[in-house]
Amino acid sequence: MKVLYNWLREFVPLEIPPQEATEVLERLGFEIASVQVFGGKLRGVVTAEVREKEKHPNADRLSLCKVFDGQQEFFVVCGAPNVAAGQNVALARVGAVLPDGETLKAAKIRGVESQGMICSSAELGLEEKSEGILILDANVPLGQDVRPLLGLDDALIEIEVTPNRRDALSVFGVARELAAGLNLPLKNLEPRARELDLSNNFSLFNEAPDLCPRYIARVIREVKVGPSPAWMVQRLARCGIRSINNIVDITNYVMLELGQPLHAFDGTKLDGHQIKIRRAHGGEKLLTLEGKTAELQPDMLVIADENKPAALAGIMGGQESAIDAKTQEIILESAAFQPSSIRRTGKVLGISSESSYRFERGSDWNMVALASRRAAQLIQELAGGLGAKPVESAPATPSQAPIKLRSERIRQFLGIDLKDSAAADLLRRLGCVINTGSAQLHVTAPSWRNDLLNESDLMEEIARLYGYDNIPTHSPAIHLTTVPEDTLWPFERHATSVLAGLGFSEASNYSFLSQKQAQPFIPGLGQSPDSRPIALANPLSQDQAFLRNSLLPWLFANTIFNFHRQTPGVRLFESGRIFFQNKEGRHEVRRIGLLMAGEIESAHWRQKKKLADFYELSGILLAFLRALQIPHVKLSVHRLSIFHPKRSSLILSGNTVLGWMGEVHPDLKAALDTSEPLAAAELDTAALHAVVPGSLTYHPASTFPPVRRDLSMVAPQSAAYERIVSTLKGAAGATLESVSLIDLYQGEKIGSEKKSLTVSLVFRQPDRTLTDAEVEKLMQKILADLQKKCDTTIRT
């Protein structure tokens, strides 16, 4: 909100410089974005008349002017092409100080002494660049200081107003705060508009009183549309509003002054000479003043004539009913609108304005009528016109219930012993009406403070005006309590440090997904078939419309981001919460997501490059789970929609599901717009923690030598390697220390339904050396069990 200091002084008698006024506002809780003092250090520049102009004797492009300041004549050399005899100008005499602090000295220009300078707008700080000198009004008195004349004794204060302080979005509102903060009298506007008993066939119909609780319309005839006076144009420009014509400028001026947006219709352009406040009809359109066509929806509030919409209520008018140079009759609108309706319409249509900015934050019921009278007064003063009595629609006058403010609560809340009379005086400065009770006050908030709703709000206002610096500081009593740490937290920190040690980088992503990202994970990994992502009621954007139901979508996005920047391979993990809902309610669980993509090992002279795949990721996962000491880990074939149907698995510890892994399905890779190999996994953090042993048992390493045997076999394609290993260990018992796959062959030589495997077996006893006879006996049992349980044939 931009306010001019001199404009504020029209409402409150400020005798302090602008910088001190901004300090008062800051103490009252307002953030000051900037303070711009016009004119800088300017002084000694006065109004003067150019009496004669002659050509400079030694320069073709310079003029020698005789300038009179009302008392004395000066000879001034001027290079401006637009200088002429008879003009009133701004004269900086020798000794004058310019806005940048430079003192003007006498100088000889091409051999002729110049006793001053005729100033341009740029030299006075009014503009950044000027083509010639500033020409003043012909009726301006000579010898007057130009600062008040040109508004150079003013300052522009820009205030950051919070959404709850709708009342401060006006010059009058800021002046009201300064008057309260400094305990100064406030001058209230008392506009008087001539209201004649004119014949009036104008009609007003309010068909949506729930969205428009008050509407006042004034018909003003025989107006003359033209330019606004210079003082109004200057004030509007300094507050960031471009001058259009006197009628439109007056509505903008009153909006800045009183905070009540107004709108003026050309009365002759409204069909049926009537206004209807109604909801839009399906399929209706409106060409706005910005030149955009708005496609209206049935819940949007419009101001319409007999046949069609003429304005988006509280947001923007339409071009068809706009004021132009030929307008002679206007209908002046002042209204209160339901804030949520304005917000919703503006957001859907993508249209905002100074009016909607204010209406979205609420309306002051009483200001509707005051602003209407003020605008009518200015229109009659600056554009002529005959005004009829206003037509009003106000179905119900709002009533405000008093708030009970207890004296004891003030002492407890603020920590000061404030008498009821002193508290009442502070609140009266804000416009509150006070009734005194027994050890309490009954406070009725003013119509412009719709943010004062309860006792706490009133105590905050008392603290603001009393002064936070005046409230004594007391150290609170601090009682330390120990909050037990969730055992899942240190486990998760340990798990993520292990992943970092395995060469993965940690990602940290948003907890929100777009519908496109969430769709492949419905239902998510490990979730019931009826599980769905949780939609946000008020998302920041459509790209963040759902809470994430998996960690993998953002890891996919991270990977594609890296691929697009020429990164050949990616290893990422993320730990965090996922969210979903089903018939049992809403759920929030912790997960760890992993992803390997592209090139995981670069090629060098001894090795070809390695690419991410199911087997590389399974090896990493097994190493990770071994580091966490999780027992009995196995991978079980399991089809999951986001993974390749033949390369996806459940990760188990006994019968506990720890997570899900696999190579990403080709269709999902195509949707991600990549052909690089992707392998991913998502682990259940709580399940991992649950199977970690409470204490670890260590066995000393055997000091006796191992016995190694290689075993080649042909097995059916359907025989899982895990089953073969389980059979080997079951047959040999604890004597079999390890099993390693060293060769796998599948091809036409053994048939499409077979596969050939070679495993390396290591036997060892902890307390003695094994004999060949003992190992041979174990091998015979192994061969028998493999043939019986896995249908294998031993190769010799």
C-alpha positions, 0 to 999 in steps of 0.5 A, spaced: 500 500 500 502 506 497 500 513 501 503 520 500 505 523 507 501 530 505 495 526 504 495 523 511 496 530 514 489 532 511 486 527 516 491 527 522 495 533 524 502 530 523 508 535 525 513 530 525 518 528 519 516 522 514 521 518 517 518 518 524 511 517 522 514 510 519 517 509 525 510 509 529 507 505 524 513 500 525 511 500 532 504 499 531 506 492 527 506 495 520 512 493 515 515 499 511 517 497 505 520 503 502 520 511 504 521 515 498 522 523 499 521 527 493 525 533 492 531 530 496 535 536 498 532 541 494 531 548 496 532 555 493 528 554 487 522 559 486 517 560 480 519 566 475 517 569 469 521 569 462 521 576 460 525 576 454 529 571 450 535 572 445 540 568 442 546 567 445 552 571 442 557 565 442 553 559 441 547 557 436 544 552 440 543 557 447 539 562 449 540 568 453 534 569 457 532 575 462 528 572 468 524 575 473 522 572 480 517 578 482 523 582 485 529 582 481 531 580 474 536 575 472 540 573 466 540 566 465 543 562 459 539 556 457 540 550 452 532 548 452 529 548 445 522 550 448 524 556 452 520 562 450 518 569 453 512 569 457 513 563 460 512 561 468 518 557 470 522 554 476 528 558 477 534 556 481 538 562 483 545 562 485 546 558 492 540 554 490 541 546 492 539 541 487 535 534 489 542 531 489 545 536 494 549 540 489 549 547 490 548 552 484 554 557 483 555 562 478 558 560 471 560 563 465 557 559 459 561 561 452 563 567 455 556 570 458 555 569 465 549 565 467 546 568 474 542 561 475 538 555 471 531 554 469 530 547 471 527 541 467 523 536 471 529 531 471 533 537 474 527 537 480 527 530 481 520 529 478 522 525 472 528 521 470 529 524 463 526 531 460 527 534 453 526 541 455 524 545 461 518 545 466 513 550 464 509 552 470 501 554 470 501 561 467 497 564 474 502 561 479 505 567 483 512 569 482 517 568 487 514 562 490 518 556 493 516 550 488 516 545 493 509 545 495 507 547 488 510 541 485 509 536 491 516 536 492 515 537 500 512 530 500 514 523 501 511 516 498 511 511 504 510 503 501 507 499 507 506 491 507 499 490 509 498 483 512 491 480 509 487 481 516 488 488 516 484 490 510 482 497 514 489 499 512 489 499 505 487 506 504 490 513 506 484 514 511 486 507 514 493 509 515 491 516 518 487 512 523 492 508 525 497 514 526 492 518 530 491 512 534 498 511 535 500 518 537 493 519 540 492 525 535 485 527 533 482 524 526 479 528 521 473 525 519 470 526 512 463 529 511 462 529 504 456 533 501 453 531 494 447 534 491 442 529 491 436 532 487 429 529 486 430 528 479 425 523 475 428 517 475 426 510 471 433 507 473 431 500 477 436 496 482 435 488 483 439 484 488 438 477 486 444 474 490 444 478 497 448 472 500 454 474 495 452 482 495 449 484 502 449 492 500 449 495 494 448 503 493 447 506 486 447 513 484 445 516 477 449 522 475 447 526 469 450 531 464 457 530 466 463 532 462 468 527 461 475 530 460 482 530 464 483 530 471 486 536 475 494 536 475 493 535 483 489 528 482 493 526 476 500 527 480 497 523 486 494 517 482 501 517 479 505 517 485 501 511 488 502 507 481 495 508 478 495 511 471 490 517 469 484 515 464 479 521 465 476 525 471 470 520 472 475 513 472 480 517 476 475 519 481 473 512 483 480 510 483 482 516 488 476 515 493 479 507 493 486 510 495 483 515 500 478 511 503 479 503 501 472 502 498 473 500 491 468 504 486 465 503 479 462 507 474 458 505 468 455 509 462 448 509 464 446 509 457 449 503 455 445 499 460 440 495 457 433 497 460 436 502 464 437 497 470 442 493 474 441 486 476 446 483 481 446 476 480 450 469 479 452 468 472 448 464 467 452 458 464 455 460 457 455 467 458 462 471 457 464 478 458 469 482 455 473 486 460 476 493 461 483 489 460 481 487 453 480 479 455 474 475 454 472 472 461 468 465 460 463 465 466 461 460 470 454 459 474 457 461 481 460 467 479 457 474 481 456 479 476 453 486 475 448 485 469 443 490 465 437 487 463 440 482 458 447 481 459 453 482 464 456 488 465 462 487 470 465 482 474 462 484 481 468 487 485 473 485 480 473 488 473 468 492 469 466 490 462 468 494 456 461 495 453 459 499 459 465 503 460 466 511 460 468 514 454 469 521 452 461 521 450 459 519 456 454 524 459 450 519 464 453 515 469 451 510 474 456 510 480 456 503 484 459 502 491 458 495 494 460 490 499 461 483 497 462 476 500 470 475 500 470 468 498 466 469 492 471 474 489 477 470 491 474 464 487 472 468 481 479 471 481 482 465 481 478 461 476 479 466 471 486 469 473 484 476 473 486 481 479 485 488 480 486 493 486 478 492 487 479 485 488 485 485 492 481 489 497 474 486 496 478 479 497 479 481 504 472 484 506 468 490 506 466 495 511 459 496 511 459 503 513 464 505 508 460 503 502 455 509 503 461 514 505 465 513 499 459 513 494 458 520 497 465 522 497 465 520 489 459 524 488 461 530 491 468 530 487 464 528 480 460 534 481 466 539 483 470 536 477 465 534 472 459 537 473 453 533 473 446 533 477 445 527 482 439 523 483 438 520 490 441 514 491 438 507 490 440 502 495 439 494 496 441 492 503 437 486 505 440 486 512 444 490 517 450 486 520 450 486 527 456 485 531 456 482 538 460 485 544 467 481 546 468 480 553 474 483 555 476 481 562 481 485 567 485 479 570 486 476 563 489 483 561 494 482 566 496 475 565 496 475 558 500 482 557 504 482 564 502 489 566 497 492 571 493 496 566 487 499 569 480 498 566 479 505 564 486 505 561 485 499 557 478 502 555 482 509 552 486 505 548 481 501 545 477 507 544 482 510 540 481 504 535 474 506 534 471 501 539 465 502 543 466 500 550 461 498 556 464 497 563 462 491 567 464 488 573 472 487 572 471 486 565 469 491 559 464 489 553 467 491 547 464 492 540 469 493 534 468 498 529 465 496 522 472 497 519 476 492 524 473 485 521 479 482 524 477 483 532 473 477 533 475 475 540 479 477 547 486 475 545 485 480 539 483 485 543 489 484 548 494 484 542 491 491 540 492 494 547 499 491 547 500 495 540 498 501 542 501 501 549 507 499 546 511 493 546 517 497 549 513 499 555 511 492 557 517 489 562 520 483 560 520 477 565 524 470 564 519 465 564 519 459 569 523 453 565 521 446 566 526 441 563 522 435 561 526 429 557 522 427 551 524 419 549 527 419 542 523 414 537 527 408 536 526 408 529 529 415 528 536 413 530 535 406 526 533 410 520 539 415 520 544 409 521 540 406 515 541 412 510 549 412 512 549 405 510 546 407 503 551 413 503 557 408 504 554 404 498 555 410 493 548 413 493 546 420 494 541 422 498 535 426 495 530 430 499 523 432 495 517 435 496 511 431 499 506 433 493 505 429 487 501 431 480 496 426 478 500 424 473 506 422 477 501 418 482 497 414 477 502 409 476 502 407 484 495 406 485 495 402 489 502 403 491 507 398 493 504 394 499 498 397 499 491 394 499 487 394 492 482 400 495 488 404 496 488 411 493 492 417 494 490 423 498 488 429 494 489 436 497 483 441 499 487 447 496 493 445 492 498 450 491 498 448 483 496 442 479 503 439 479 502 438 487 495 436 488 496 430 492 500 427 497 505 422 495 503 415 495 510 413 494 518 415 494 519 413 487 516 418 483 520 424 485 526 419 484 524 418 477 524 425 476 530 427 479 533 421 475 530 424 468 533 431 470 540 428 471 540 425 464 537 431 461 544 434 463 548 429 461 549 425 467 551 418 465 548 414 471 545 416 477 544 412 484 539 416 489 536 414 495 530 418 499 527 416 506 521 420 508 513 419 509 508 417 504 501 417 505 495 414 502 487 412 504 483 406 504 476 404 507 480 403 514 482 411 513 488 415 512 495 412 513 502 415 514 508 410 513 515 411 513 519 408 507 526 408 504 526 409 496 532 407 492 534 408 485 539 406 480 539 408 473 544 408 467 551 407 467 553 405 474 560 403 473 564 407 467 568 403 462 576 403 463 582 399 459 580 392 464 573 393 464 567 394 460 562 399 463 556 396 467 549 398 467 543 398 472 539 392 472 535 388 477 541 383 479 546 389 480 540 392 485 539 386 488 546 385 490 546 392 493 540 391 497 543 384 500 549 388 502 545 393 505 541 388 509 547 385 511 550 391 514 543 392 518 544 385 520 537 383 518 537 375 518 534 370 513 533 375 507 531 372 501 528 375 494 521 372 492 518 373 485 512 377 485 509 381 479 508 388 481 505 393 475 510 398 475 516 393 475 518 388 469 514 382 469 520 377 469 524 382 473 521 384 480 521 381 487 519 382 494 524 382 499 523 378 505 526 376 512 522 370 514 515 371 512 516 379 513 515 383 507 521 388 507 520 392 501 519 391 493 524 392 488 525 391 480 527 393 473 522 399 471 516 397 467 518 399 459 511 402 459 513 407 465 520 408 462 516 410 456 512 415 460 518 418 463 521 419 456 527 415 457 530 409 454 536 408 460 535 402 464 532 403 471 532 399 477 528 401 483 526 399 490 522 401 496 523 399 503 518 399 509 522 402 514 518 400 520 518 393 517 526 393 517 527 396 524 522 390 527 526 384 524 533 387 526 535 383 532 535 386 539 542 383 540 548 380 536 551 374 537 558 373 534 562 367 533 570 367 532 572 365 525 575 358 524 582 357 524 582 350 520 582 350 513 576 350 508 575 344 503 572 347 496 568 343 491 565 345 485 558 342 482 555 343 475 548 341 474 542 341 469 536 344 472 529 346 469 528 353 468 522 353 473 527 351 479 529 358 482 536 359 484 534 360 491 531 353 492 537 350 490 541 354 495 536 352 500 536 345 498 544 345 498 544 348 505 539 343 508 543 337 506 550 339 508 547 343 514 552 348 518 558 344 515 557 348 508 560 355 510 558 358 503 555 357 496 557 361 490 554 361 483 560 361 478 557 359 471 550 360 468 548 357 461 542 357 458 541 355 450 539 351 445 545 345 447 541 343 453 534 345 451 529 351 452 526 348 458 533 347 462 539 351 465 546 349 467 549 352 473 556 351 476 556 353 484 562 353 488 561 350 495 566 351 501 566 346 507 569 348 514 568 346 521 570 351 527 574 346 531 577 341 526 580 339 519 575 336 515 577 329 512 575 328 504 571 322 506 566 327 511 566 331 505 564 326 500 559 323 504 556 330 504 556 331 497 552 324 496 547 327 500 547 333 496 546 330 490 541 326 492 537 331 495 538 336 489 535 330 484 529 329 489 527 336 490 529 340 484 529 335 479 537 336 477 542 332 473 549 332 475 554 334 470 560 330 470 
